[in-house]
Amino acid sequence: MVNKEEKNLPKGMLYVVGTGPGRVEHITPAAQEAIRNSDVIVGYDTYIDLIPELLSGKNVMSTGMTQEVDRCRKAVELALDNQVVTVISGGDPGVYAMAGLVFELLQSEEKKRPGQPLPRLLVIPGISALNASASRLGAPLMHDFACISLSDRLTPWNIIEKRLHAAAGADFVIVLYNPRSKGRAGHINRARGIIGKYRAGSTVVGIVKGAMREHETVIVTDLESMKDSDIDMQTTVIFGNSRTFVWNDLMITPRGYENKFEI
């Protein structure tokens, strides 16, 4: 016998899944299971195209760049219609990705439908670009770091500049997402100029394009010598702090063990 509470439970389910760099071996078993259990898969074209082996027989809805609101709204609508839906996010869904947007859309639905049940939601983490890039560079994130996106599509540039000044002045290792695109080719040089006000030209810089993907490139350079030609939208740039060093072509930020222990 089904009680009233069970009858009112929503049948729809929303998974927001991180697919990491995109290769199946880097996607968690939990994420793969969510995809297998879903009726519909929703995502950005590029990320969908990376995982064809997981999508056989699935109803797939993919859209292009800048259409993330439309596809997440569609995912919410389908889940409200009692379907099991996975929203695909490259990297980790909670880092510059889709988890926050899905929560905001559900909050909006709650206001429109007071007292009505919402779909269940589960966020499944993935390997973020900063994790993948750090693993390729060595160990650049062993101490405190700040992660900043240079995209001013949703955040005004003056706020981005303020954050760059604060992070550089506090000697954080700095991870830059979205460093360069056709519409903002100069942002990386502006960021480099701000960081250069607080850091020496010899500061170690790691540049990883397409981390853990087929055509990956990894460059370890310094603030003075780095070239913006090595950087595009698929690149993560990591600026070391005042103690970051290079060893065997790897970028290392010490945690401080040498101050407490004999290394």
Wavefront OBJ file of the C-alpha trace (Angstrom):
o trace
v 0.000 0.000 0.000
v 1.350 3.450 -0.963
v 0.871 6.231 1.559
v 0.007 9.824 0.645
v 3.565 11.056 1.188
v 4.962 8.491 -1.247
v 2.313 9.416 -3.820
v 3.431 13.036 -3.662
v 7.112 12.235 -4.147
v 8.337 13.478 -7.546
v 9.156 10.786 -10.079
v 11.483 13.036 -12.081
v 15.204 13.065 -11.369
v 17.942 15.485 -12.366
v 21.594 14.477 -12.399
v 24.199 17.165 -13.002
v 27.245 15.173 -13.994
v 30.889 16.150 -14.403
v 32.632 14.330 -17.244
v 36.079 15.721 -16.460
v 38.422 16.110 -19.438
v 36.085 13.879 -21.446
v 37.712 10.464 -21.794
v 35.600 7.702 -20.313
v 38.420 6.402 -18.089
v 38.447 9.784 -16.320
v 34.688 9.777 -15.629
v 33.661 8.397 -12.229
v 31.604 5.191 -12.026
v 28.834 7.183 -10.306
v 28.667 9.603 -13.235
v 28.590 6.767 -15.756
v 25.805 5.051 -13.818
v 23.747 8.267 -13.776
v 24.078 8.534 -17.557
v 23.065 4.889 -17.996
v 20.005 5.373 -15.769
v 18.778 8.501 -17.565
v 16.016 8.814 -20.138
v 17.440 12.016 -21.598
v 20.969 13.460 -21.801
v 21.320 17.235 -22.156
v 24.599 19.036 -22.809
v 26.926 21.274 -24.778
v 27.831 19.877 -28.222
v 31.569 19.632 -27.536
v 31.169 17.689 -24.282
v 28.504 15.404 -25.746
v 30.788 14.583 -28.684
v 33.532 13.411 -26.293
v 31.504 10.544 -24.798
v 29.674 8.727 -27.642
v 30.289 5.305 -26.082
v 28.140 6.281 -23.068
v 25.216 7.584 -25.104
v 24.195 4.643 -27.260
v 20.402 4.387 -27.419
v 19.905 7.564 -25.394
v 17.704 10.536 -26.240
v 20.391 13.237 -26.530
v 19.669 16.963 -26.675
v 22.756 19.073 -27.390
v 23.161 22.793 -28.064
v 26.026 25.160 -28.794
v 28.031 27.637 -26.770
v 26.135 30.400 -24.888
v 22.893 28.349 -24.951
v 23.352 26.871 -21.494
v 20.261 28.556 -20.004
v 18.008 27.076 -22.690
v 19.351 23.550 -22.320
v 19.266 23.581 -18.518
v 15.727 24.959 -18.590
v 14.745 22.133 -20.932
v 16.351 19.614 -18.569
v 14.324 20.998 -15.653
v 11.120 20.872 -17.726
v 11.748 17.238 -18.638
v 12.444 16.313 -15.012
v 9.230 18.074 -13.975
v 7.539 15.835 -16.537
v 8.747 12.838 -14.487
v 11.704 11.923 -16.686
v 15.195 11.040 -15.493
v 17.578 13.585 -16.987
v 21.343 14.036 -16.933
v 22.869 17.446 -17.569
v 26.419 16.969 -18.825
v 29.116 19.358 -17.604
v 32.700 19.216 -18.749
v 35.152 19.203 -15.855
v 33.354 19.512 -12.517
v 29.712 20.683 -12.593
v 30.249 22.935 -9.584
v 33.232 24.842 -11.019
v 32.192 27.441 -13.641
v 29.671 24.910 -14.927
v 26.017 23.888 -14.798
v 25.231 22.981 -11.177
v 24.584 26.543 -10.030
v 22.379 27.359 -13.025
v 20.250 24.247 -12.475
v 19.761 25.194 -8.808
v 18.742 28.730 -9.816
v 16.210 27.400 -12.333
v 14.750 25.032 -9.729
v 14.495 27.912 -7.266
v 12.591 29.870 -9.915
v 10.257 26.902 -10.479
v 9.630 26.651 -6.749
v 8.416 30.265 -6.716
v 6.126 29.596 -9.688
v 4.758 26.368 -8.180
v 4.450 26.912 -4.409
v 3.752 23.696 -2.565
v 4.404 21.523 -5.627
v 7.163 18.903 -5.475
v 10.340 19.525 -7.445
v 12.460 16.873 -9.159
v 15.127 15.233 -7.059
v 18.600 16.541 -7.823
v 22.022 14.956 -7.492
v 25.291 16.651 -8.443
v 28.060 14.194 -9.322
v 31.575 15.686 -9.324
v 34.186 15.358 -12.036
v 37.852 16.159 -12.612
v 38.022 19.929 -13.069
v 40.321 21.671 -15.535
v 42.445 22.952 -12.659
v 42.911 19.406 -11.301
v 43.739 17.981 -14.725
v 46.124 20.827 -15.562
v 47.863 20.689 -12.188
v 48.480 16.960 -12.614
v 50.172 17.605 -15.951
v 52.356 20.409 -14.605
v 53.579 18.643 -11.462
v 52.275 19.969 -8.135
v 51.541 23.691 -8.552
v 48.510 23.809 -6.214
v 50.079 22.409 -3.051
v 49.426 25.662 -1.185
v 46.660 28.263 -1.116
v 45.391 29.266 -4.534
v 42.747 31.468 -6.139
v 40.768 30.497 -9.221
v 39.600 33.356 -11.471
v 37.752 33.310 -14.785
v 38.728 35.995 -17.302
v 35.371 35.738 -19.071
v 33.484 39.013 -18.697
v 30.332 37.637 -20.315
v 28.626 37.328 -16.909
v 31.054 39.200 -14.628
v 32.100 42.834 -15.287
v 35.785 43.301 -16.087
v 36.299 45.790 -13.242
v 35.341 43.056 -10.747
v 37.695 40.581 -12.428
v 40.508 43.152 -12.192
v 39.769 43.703 -8.495
v 40.042 39.973 -7.847
v 43.291 39.710 -9.805
v 44.821 42.512 -7.735
v 43.682 40.896 -4.473
v 44.951 37.415 -5.351
v 48.265 38.632 -6.748
v 48.870 40.939 -3.797
v 48.197 38.130 -1.322
v 50.738 35.832 -3.039
v 48.176 33.175 -3.955
v 48.957 30.740 -6.711
v 46.501 31.945 -9.385
v 44.555 29.671 -11.728
v 43.006 31.408 -14.734
v 40.035 29.906 -16.529
v 38.722 31.201 -19.888
v 41.935 33.154 -20.508
v 41.435 34.011 -24.170
v 38.851 33.918 -26.946
v 38.212 35.710 -30.236
v 36.088 38.292 -28.477
v 38.573 38.990 -25.671
v 42.008 38.257 -27.024
v 43.630 40.927 -24.839
v 42.325 39.837 -21.444
v 45.215 37.478 -20.704
v 47.773 40.231 -21.308
v 45.837 42.589 -19.063
v 45.763 39.925 -16.353
v 49.467 39.272 -16.812
v 50.132 43.004 -16.408
v 48.188 43.152 -13.147
v 49.930 40.090 -11.732
v 53.276 41.540 -12.832
v 52.757 44.494 -10.502
v 53.128 42.096 -7.565
v 55.340 39.296 -8.932
v 58.831 39.056 -10.394
v 59.295 38.316 -14.087
v 60.854 35.001 -13.073
v 57.587 33.818 -11.465
v 56.831 30.320 -12.755
v 53.837 30.009 -15.094
v 52.226 26.782 -16.299
v 50.137 26.724 -19.477
v 48.071 23.619 -20.272
v 45.926 23.403 -23.393
v 43.407 20.562 -23.682
v 44.458 18.894 -20.433
v 44.239 15.085 -20.633
v 42.817 15.235 -24.149
v 44.259 13.949 -27.404
v 46.098 17.097 -28.537
v 47.225 18.282 -25.100
v 50.128 20.731 -24.809
v 51.982 21.556 -21.590
v 54.328 24.533 -21.220
v 56.296 25.608 -18.151
v 57.588 29.138 -18.572
v 57.718 32.359 -16.554
v 55.786 35.603 -16.278
v 58.230 37.519 -18.451
v 58.494 34.939 -21.242
v 54.945 33.577 -21.537
v 53.300 34.017 -24.948
v 49.618 34.641 -25.446
v 49.848 32.717 -28.726
v 50.069 29.520 -26.633
v 46.708 30.282 -25.014
v 43.117 29.789 -26.152
v 39.689 29.038 -24.658
v 40.667 25.427 -23.907
v 43.714 26.547 -21.885
v 44.241 26.770 -18.141
v 47.003 29.124 -16.971
v 48.570 28.757 -13.522
v 50.779 31.494 -12.057
v 52.995 30.322 -9.224
v 53.466 32.153 -5.949
v 56.757 33.601 -4.692
v 57.997 30.131 -3.645
v 56.959 28.089 -6.688
v 59.943 26.551 -8.473
v 60.803 24.361 -11.466
v 62.326 20.912 -11.031
v 62.871 18.512 -13.950
v 60.586 20.684 -16.110
v 57.816 20.389 -13.517
v 56.096 23.219 -11.649
v 56.215 22.728 -7.873
v 54.696 24.878 -5.125
v 56.074 23.732 -1.744
v 53.595 23.095 1.044
v 56.128 24.000 3.734
v 57.268 20.576 4.909
v 60.895 21.644 4.622
v 60.266 24.138 7.457
v 59.134 21.400 9.863
v 60.855 18.233 8.727
v 64.126 17.075 7.293
v 63.394 16.471 3.602
l 1 2 3 4 5 6 7 8 9 10 11 12 13 14 15 16 17 18 19 20 21 22 23 24 25 26 27 28 29 30 31 32 33 34 35 36 37 38 39 40 41 42 43 44 45 46 47 48 49 50 51 52 53 54 55 56 57 58 59 60 61 62 63 64 65 66 67 68 69 70 71 72 73 74 75 76 77 78 79 80 81 82 83 84 85 86 87 88 89 90 91 92 93 94 95 96 97 98 99 100 101 102 103 104 105 106 107 108 109 110 111 112 113 114 115 116 117 118 119 120 121 122 123 124 125 126 127 128 129 130 131 132 133 134 135 136 137 138 139 140 141 142 143 144 145 146 147 148 149 150 151 152 153 154 155 156 157 158 159 160 161 162 163 164 165 166 167 168 169 170 171 172 173 174 175 176 177 178 179 180 181 182 183 184 185 186 187 188 189 190 191 192 193 194 195 196 197 198 199 200 201 202 203 204 205 206 207 208 209 210 211 212 213 214 215 216 217 218 219 220 221 222 223 224 225 226 227 228 229 230 231 232 233 234 235 236 237 238 239 240 241 242 243 244 245 246 247 248 249 250 251 252 253 254 255 256 257 258 259 260 261 262 263
